[in-house]
Amino acid sequence: MMTSNDSSMITPAGPAAEGNSPAEEAPTFDPKTARTAVVSGTFGTALEWFDFAVYGTLSATLFPALFFANVGADTAILASFATFGAGMAARPLGGVFFGALGDKIGRRNVLMFTLVMMGSASVLIGLLPTADLIGIWAPTLLVILRFLQGFALGGEASGVQVLVTEHAPADKRGMYGGILAVGSPIAQTCASLTLTGLALFLSEEAFQSWGWRIPFLMGVLLLLVGVWIRRSIEETPAFRESQKQAQAKAAQEEPQEKALKVIVKRPGTVIKLICSWAASAGLFWICVTYAVNYLTSVLGYDNSITFSLLVIANVISIPAAIFGGRLSDVLGRKKVFFIGLLMQGIAAASMFPIMNSMNYPLSVAVIALALCGIQMTAAVQAPFFAEALPTRMRYTGSALGMTFAGLIFGAPIPFIAAWIFQHSENGTTALTAIGVGLVLISMIASAFLPERSKEALHDN
């Protein structure tokens, strides 16, 4: 155990820690390496969410006409949202693959590969011909690239969280998680500003022809900078300590548990992690993907007005990530996580009634409230998930929790919402019920997760 002032070194809890003796020294932490890790992790998170925000917005507005024009308007929007879901469906596979690899060979090497794979897929989407040029190959290749991108993201998203959390001083893991979470609203703000600028300064014909490609092609610069930063990161102290223990077991001819086998032995923890992230995964896509479609196609807002709404809401949510992370270092993860979920619940219950009032300031406020709640839970999620798992299975377990939540509760949301509104007269009521239900699921699940904000990571 450790006090809140022990930031330079973690002290083992005692003989009960895995492979440690009372006299064994804990791994030390280098502040410079920790800062580099959080910068790199934030940059990777920003690249991830920039791509997803751009794709999510375009899948709701432009892609149905560019890639699915021959199947009818209603089917086109469903097909476009289905390709969006393809990337989410691939994330659990990437999470399992890269998580197990990261728990075996280290976090740093795996994260270099996932960053390159993720950025390359984004650039190729920006170069992809549309259906009027290559026919059925256009949506086919789009699905393949989205799958590869999602596969890489499955390892990237959880991996950077584990990397940053394991490098962070014990009394600042929440704050570092908050800094990492800032990458999401910053990236979404940049994505919305980019799309708003293109929509304002380009003609509709130019935007549909080549303007939409610019945000994806910008991934080249982001990728190069991200690789340059990530090259200087060292492996985490907790993983190095775990490797020493594994070598000691091997020398004593003791059987070593593999990460995936340990996951099977702890299904309850994984299920609780998945369900705890249900609300944030689902409500995020309701806000940034389907709400965009609803505001433009149902309520008649101009694209530039809708994009500006998201920009303002995302900017407002940035301080919530930093505040939530730091507050969790003081109050504990659970309490702050619950505060974020409560904010999401209020927003989910009032979002569509407020948007239907056509009151722009109130619409901005309710979207901002939802995103503030999401960013607050996102700041806590990185250390909350990491602290629930031992080092030898932390990458894999965190990836499973986050990616399966996205697959089960996030990816289907745009498609389900579109289908509901096409086949029901009470679509807003149904979607509101779904949002509130997801919040309740997350509250119940998170209540049963352990509170270990004051414990050493390498000891559990």
Legacy VTK file of the C-alpha trace (Angstrom):
# vtk DataFile Version 3.0
C-alpha trace
ASCII
DATASET POLYDATA
POINTS 460 float
0.000 0.000 0.000
1.087 3.601 -0.385
0.172 7.087 0.701
-0.914 9.855 -1.636
2.511 11.492 -1.354
4.512 8.516 -2.643
4.929 9.657 -6.244
8.525 8.724 -7.030
8.516 5.133 -5.871
5.899 2.473 -5.173
6.418 0.281 -2.145
5.317 -3.343 -2.236
2.408 -4.255 -0.015
4.217 -7.239 1.414
4.636 -10.975 0.939
1.174 -11.319 -0.584
2.263 -9.424 -3.685
2.994 -11.624 -6.667
6.567 -12.837 -6.535
7.695 -10.064 -4.153
9.326 -10.372 -0.776
9.166 -7.693 1.908
12.754 -6.687 1.190
12.288 -6.434 -2.575
12.441 -2.924 -4.021
9.557 -1.702 -6.133
10.138 -0.275 -9.614
11.065 3.394 -9.755
9.357 5.980 -11.947
11.091 8.522 -14.167
9.085 11.786 -14.353
10.448 12.621 -17.826
9.431 9.217 -19.187
6.000 9.585 -17.588
5.512 12.960 -19.291
6.619 11.561 -22.638
4.238 8.634 -22.215
1.236 10.849 -21.527
2.086 13.149 -24.468
2.440 10.166 -26.774
-0.708 8.550 -25.439
-2.713 11.755 -25.794
-1.458 12.175 -29.343
-2.440 8.607 -30.230
-5.859 9.139 -28.651
-6.275 12.361 -30.635
-5.431 10.602 -33.912
-7.858 7.806 -33.061
-10.780 10.074 -32.252
-10.071 12.519 -35.071
-10.513 9.668 -37.560
-13.584 8.309 -35.804
-15.221 11.728 -35.416
-14.696 12.556 -39.087
-15.925 9.160 -40.226
-18.888 9.207 -37.854
-20.003 12.621 -39.094
-19.538 11.787 -42.773
-21.263 8.427 -42.399
-24.326 10.357 -41.222
-24.228 13.017 -43.938
-22.171 12.378 -47.089
-21.128 8.732 -47.370
-24.624 7.348 -48.064
-24.622 9.252 -51.381
-20.966 8.607 -52.240
-20.738 4.890 -51.511
-24.328 3.584 -51.373
-26.216 5.686 -53.901
-27.770 2.736 -55.757
-29.742 1.207 -52.861
-32.245 3.951 -51.980
-32.023 6.736 -49.400
-33.247 4.804 -46.354
-31.108 1.736 -47.086
-28.116 3.937 -47.880
-28.065 5.536 -44.426
-28.418 2.127 -42.800
-25.584 0.732 -44.937
-23.379 3.738 -44.153
-23.910 3.322 -40.409
-23.210 -0.409 -40.835
-19.729 0.378 -42.207
-19.238 2.603 -39.185
-20.105 -0.403 -37.044
-17.620 -2.593 -38.935
-14.763 -0.656 -37.388
-16.259 -1.109 -33.945
-16.822 -4.828 -34.570
-13.133 -5.294 -35.351
-11.978 -3.644 -32.143
-12.522 -6.614 -29.804
-10.499 -8.828 -32.151
-7.705 -6.277 -32.167
-8.035 -5.868 -28.418
-7.609 -9.599 -27.805
-4.767 -9.969 -30.322
-2.741 -6.894 -29.388
-3.668 -7.135 -25.712
-2.273 -10.653 -25.405
0.780 -9.597 -27.410
1.282 -6.510 -25.261
1.043 -8.541 -22.068
3.686 -10.873 -23.487
6.267 -8.691 -25.273
5.538 -5.268 -23.792
3.309 -2.270 -24.323
5.712 -0.027 -26.233
6.482 -2.280 -29.222
2.845 -3.180 -29.808
1.705 0.441 -29.652
4.196 1.514 -32.309
2.675 -1.012 -34.727
-0.955 -0.147 -33.916
-0.294 3.559 -34.496
1.182 2.920 -37.954
-1.614 0.534 -38.910
-4.301 2.922 -37.712
-2.872 5.944 -39.525
-2.276 4.039 -42.758
-5.894 2.828 -42.901
-7.122 6.386 -42.428
-4.990 7.705 -45.277
-6.172 4.935 -47.595
-9.809 5.834 -46.845
-8.966 9.359 -47.992
-7.640 7.961 -51.294
-10.554 5.563 -51.898
-12.535 5.997 -55.165
-16.300 6.340 -54.767
-19.059 4.078 -56.086
-19.583 6.048 -59.286
-16.003 5.151 -60.314
-15.510 1.539 -59.188
-19.016 0.402 -58.290
-19.408 -2.275 -55.627
-15.665 -2.251 -54.932
-16.000 1.160 -53.264
-18.156 0.071 -50.303
-16.306 -3.259 -50.167
-12.909 -1.597 -49.790
-14.385 0.910 -47.368
-15.559 -1.905 -45.102
-12.142 -3.625 -45.314
-10.281 -0.433 -44.404
-12.696 0.302 -41.580
-12.163 -3.224 -40.282
-8.360 -2.853 -40.357
-8.597 0.541 -38.707
-10.850 -0.835 -35.990
-8.544 -3.842 -35.520
-5.615 -1.505 -34.859
-7.700 0.737 -32.610
-8.653 -2.263 -30.491
-5.034 -2.500 -29.403
-4.222 1.207 -29.491
-6.973 2.638 -27.291
-6.509 0.347 -24.299
-2.770 0.039 -24.817
-2.077 3.742 -24.419
-4.222 3.791 -21.296
-2.218 0.956 -19.751
1.075 2.534 -20.856
0.240 5.922 -19.352
-1.285 4.496 -16.162
1.708 2.229 -15.503
4.161 5.097 -16.103
2.231 7.565 -13.930
3.092 8.265 -10.267
0.607 6.427 -8.054
-0.939 9.599 -6.604
-1.459 11.096 -10.087
-2.830 8.196 -12.112
-6.222 9.880 -12.318
-4.741 13.185 -13.460
-2.689 11.438 -16.144
-5.839 9.605 -17.221
-7.584 12.964 -17.460
-4.834 14.382 -19.668
-5.067 11.298 -21.861
-8.844 11.673 -22.140
-8.436 15.268 -23.361
-7.202 13.855 -26.671
-10.771 12.840 -27.527
-12.588 16.212 -27.264
-9.614 18.076 -28.748
-9.582 15.719 -31.723
-13.336 15.943 -32.160
-13.142 19.727 -31.966
-10.442 19.748 -34.631
-12.473 17.330 -36.750
-15.614 19.453 -36.459
-13.677 22.665 -37.192
-12.097 21.032 -40.219
-15.441 19.851 -41.563
-17.088 23.195 -40.754
-14.338 25.096 -42.570
-14.536 22.841 -45.606
-18.333 23.126 -45.700
-18.141 26.925 -45.478
-15.317 27.636 -47.921
-15.915 24.936 -50.518
-18.875 24.612 -52.795
-21.133 21.651 -52.134
-19.879 20.031 -55.335
-16.217 20.485 -54.362
-16.791 19.176 -50.844
-18.525 16.058 -52.154
-15.887 15.544 -54.852
-12.616 15.948 -52.951
-13.038 18.149 -49.872
-14.147 15.307 -47.610
-10.834 13.519 -48.277
-8.695 16.224 -46.662
-9.287 15.220 -43.000
-8.323 11.605 -43.739
-5.202 12.600 -45.673
-4.141 14.843 -42.792
-3.489 11.564 -40.984
-0.088 11.405 -42.692
1.215 14.361 -40.682
-0.379 13.146 -37.475
1.101 9.695 -38.015
4.638 10.986 -38.565
4.560 13.164 -35.466
3.043 10.366 -33.390
5.732 7.857 -34.420
8.482 10.375 -33.682
7.150 10.970 -30.163
6.459 7.307 -29.431
9.988 6.180 -30.360
11.382 7.779 -27.178
9.088 5.947 -24.737
10.525 3.276 -22.475
8.731 0.137 -21.330
6.662 0.562 -18.172
8.052 -0.215 -14.696
5.115 -2.496 -13.859
5.661 -4.601 -16.987
9.413 -4.865 -16.357
8.676 -6.035 -12.817
6.164 -8.573 -14.145
8.766 -9.890 -16.589
11.271 -10.364 -13.766
8.712 -12.373 -11.835
7.942 -14.467 -14.923
11.624 -15.220 -15.409
11.921 -16.226 -11.754
8.995 -18.613 -12.130
10.538 -20.073 -15.273
13.837 -20.608 -13.467
11.993 -22.433 -10.681
10.037 -24.437 -13.301
6.731 -23.020 -12.024
3.857 -22.968 -14.528
3.073 -19.520 -15.913
-0.477 -18.449 -16.650
-1.084 -16.911 -20.058
-3.094 -13.717 -20.230
-6.096 -15.144 -22.081
-6.318 -18.153 -19.743
-6.367 -15.821 -16.764
-9.118 -13.792 -18.435
-11.211 -16.944 -18.681
-10.694 -17.473 -14.970
-11.990 -13.946 -14.225
-15.038 -13.556 -16.462
-16.900 -11.594 -13.790
-14.338 -8.782 -13.825
-14.372 -8.572 -17.610
-18.187 -8.478 -17.726
-18.285 -5.716 -15.115
-15.717 -3.693 -17.079
-17.770 -4.084 -20.265
-21.044 -3.082 -18.630
-19.502 -0.176 -16.704
-18.530 1.408 -20.033
-21.935 0.794 -21.682
-23.316 4.302 -21.152
-20.222 6.182 -22.298
-19.872 3.961 -25.371
-23.516 4.285 -26.384
-24.264 7.914 -25.523
-21.097 9.135 -27.213
-22.277 7.869 -30.583
-25.812 9.113 -29.978
-24.344 12.599 -29.478
-21.706 12.795 -32.190
-23.173 10.540 -34.872
-26.928 10.104 -34.799
-27.671 13.519 -33.293
-25.851 15.028 -36.289
-28.114 13.126 -38.660
-31.214 14.031 -36.620
-30.398 17.741 -36.456
-29.750 17.978 -40.189
-32.205 15.546 -41.787
-35.145 15.808 -39.336
-34.895 19.266 -37.785
-33.417 20.936 -40.862
-30.257 22.470 -39.397
-27.530 23.432 -41.862
-24.389 21.249 -41.742
-22.208 24.193 -40.663
-24.553 24.947 -37.732
-24.569 21.314 -36.632
-20.770 21.081 -36.823
-20.412 24.305 -34.828
-22.700 22.866 -32.128
-20.363 19.898 -31.736
-17.319 22.188 -31.643
-18.733 24.257 -28.782
-19.891 21.195 -26.842
-16.511 19.469 -27.205
-14.578 22.562 -26.109
-16.766 22.823 -23.009
-16.110 19.146 -22.191
-12.291 19.439 -22.198
-11.933 20.795 -18.617
-14.253 18.033 -17.377
-11.669 15.393 -18.315
-8.836 17.079 -16.410
-11.052 17.891 -13.427
-12.548 14.395 -13.277
-9.178 12.665 -13.436
-7.612 14.806 -10.727
-10.712 14.560 -8.532
-10.542 10.761 -8.708
-7.051 10.889 -7.177
-8.649 12.545 -4.155
-12.118 11.009 -3.872
-11.461 7.648 -5.542
-12.466 6.306 -8.954
-15.987 5.105 -8.173
-17.391 8.366 -6.839
-16.175 10.403 -9.803
-17.254 7.711 -12.253
-20.759 7.880 -10.748
-20.825 11.670 -11.072
-20.022 11.337 -14.773
-22.723 8.701 -15.241
-25.292 10.890 -13.467
-24.508 13.752 -15.860
-24.964 11.368 -18.782
-28.297 10.172 -17.424
-29.676 13.716 -17.123
-28.521 14.497 -20.664
-29.938 11.270 -22.102
-33.359 11.946 -20.571
-33.580 15.527 -21.852
-31.585 15.548 -25.104
-34.284 14.983 -27.726
-37.012 17.086 -26.043
-34.545 19.985 -25.919
-33.375 19.525 -29.515
-36.992 19.302 -30.690
-37.614 22.743 -29.148
-35.271 24.172 -31.831
-33.502 26.191 -29.138
-29.872 26.304 -30.272
-28.237 27.416 -26.970
-30.107 24.740 -25.018
-29.205 22.129 -27.636
-25.550 23.058 -27.223
-25.924 22.854 -23.442
-27.470 19.370 -23.379
-24.903 17.943 -25.815
-22.160 19.581 -23.742
-23.574 18.058 -20.556
-23.528 14.599 -22.129
-19.967 15.030 -23.395
-18.781 16.434 -20.046
-20.166 13.344 -18.321
-18.547 11.087 -20.905
-15.168 12.826 -20.615
-15.315 12.647 -16.827
-15.834 8.880 -16.958
-13.200 8.599 -19.703
-10.641 10.296 -17.457
-11.380 7.823 -14.664
-11.697 4.789 -16.926
-7.985 4.397 -17.700
-6.830 3.976 -14.060
-10.153 2.397 -12.968
-9.790 -0.472 -15.466
-6.035 -0.848 -14.941
-6.392 -1.043 -11.163
-8.989 -3.809 -11.462
-6.485 -6.174 -13.136
-3.028 -7.634 -12.406
-0.103 -6.600 -14.612
0.165 -9.898 -16.501
-3.369 -9.501 -17.875
-3.933 -5.740 -17.641
-3.564 -4.904 -21.340
-5.771 -7.812 -22.445
-8.435 -7.288 -19.789
-8.674 -3.525 -20.320
-8.907 -4.040 -24.078
-11.673 -6.610 -23.704
-13.660 -4.362 -21.387
-13.403 -1.280 -23.565
-13.740 -2.858 -27.019
-16.618 -5.193 -26.218
-18.486 -2.286 -24.645
-18.015 -0.420 -27.900
-19.124 -3.425 -29.933
-22.207 -4.275 -27.862
-23.389 -0.868 -26.701
-21.740 1.623 -29.076
-21.445 0.297 -32.624
-25.125 -0.660 -33.102
-26.470 2.670 -31.823
-26.409 4.705 -35.100
-27.890 1.783 -37.051
-30.548 1.036 -34.405
-31.443 4.722 -34.117
-31.846 5.076 -37.891
-34.001 1.936 -38.032
-36.178 3.090 -35.113
-36.839 6.477 -36.678
-37.703 4.863 -40.006
-40.183 2.399 -38.478
-41.624 4.178 -35.437
-43.519 7.363 -34.704
-41.957 7.558 -31.237
-38.293 7.296 -32.229
-37.064 9.953 -29.814
-38.834 8.258 -26.905
-37.304 4.879 -27.749
-33.795 6.317 -28.116
-34.166 8.226 -24.858
-35.148 5.001 -23.090
-32.111 3.257 -24.560
-29.793 6.023 -23.324
-31.211 6.023 -19.794
-31.097 2.212 -19.711
-27.405 2.214 -20.631
-26.672 4.607 -17.771
-28.415 2.320 -15.296
-26.444 -0.697 -16.563
-23.164 1.190 -16.098
-24.061 2.383 -12.619
-24.869 -1.134 -11.429
-21.742 -2.679 -12.977
-19.307 -0.028 -11.739
-20.667 -0.365 -8.207
-19.195 -3.876 -8.074
-15.734 -2.977 -9.403
-12.922 -2.649 -6.833
-11.699 0.716 -5.543
-7.888 0.519 -5.666
-6.849 4.098 -6.351
-4.369 4.044 -3.448
-2.783 0.677 -4.246
0.412 -0.045 -6.158
-0.177 -1.309 -9.695
2.646 -3.826 -9.687
1.273 -5.459 -6.527
-2.160 -6.527 -7.762
LINES 1 461
460 0 1 2 3 4 5 6 7 8 9 10 11 12 13 14 15 16 17 18 19 20 21 22 23 24 25 26 27 28 29 30 31 32 33 34 35 36 37 38 39 40 41 42 43 44 45 46 47 48 49 50 51 52 53 54 55 56 57 58 59 60 61 62 63 64 65 66 67 68 69 70 71 72 73 74 75 76 77 78 79 80 81 82 83 84 85 86 87 88 89 90 91 92 93 94 95 96 97 98 99 100 101 102 103 104 105 106 107 108 109 110 111 112 113 114 115 116 117 118 119 120 121 122 123 124 125 126 127 128 129 130 131 132 133 134 135 136 137 138 139 140 141 142 143 144 145 146 147 148 149 150 151 152 153 154 155 156 157 158 159 160 161 162 163 164 165 166 167 168 169 170 171 172 173 174 175 176 177 178 179 180 181 182 183 184 185 186 187 188 189 190 191 192 193 194 195 196 197 198 199 200 201 202 203 204 205 206 207 208 209 210 211 212 213 214 215 216 217 218 219 220 221 222 223 224 225 226 227 228 229 230 231 232 233 234 235 236 237 238 239 240 241 242 243 244 245 246 247 248 249 250 251 252 253 254 255 256 257 258 259 260 261 262 263 264 265 266 267 268 269 270 271 272 273 274 275 276 277 278 279 280 281 282 283 284 285 286 287 288 289 290 291 292 293 294 295 296 297 298 299 300 301 302 303 304 305 306 307 308 309 310 311 312 313 314 315 316 317 318 319 320 321 322 323 324 325 326 327 328 329 330 331 332 333 334 335 336 337 338 339 340 341 342 343 344 345 346 347 348 349 350 351 352 353 354 355 356 357 358 359 360 361 362 363 364 365 366 367 368 369 370 371 372 373 374 375 376 377 378 379 380 381 382 383 384 385 386 387 388 389 390 391 392 393 394 395 396 397 398 399 400 401 402 403 404 405 406 407 408 409 410 411 412 413 414 415 416 417 418 419 420 421 422 423 424 425 426 427 428 429 430 431 432 433 434 435 436 437 438 439 440 441 442 443 444 445 446 447 448 449 450 451 452 453 454 455 456 457 458 459
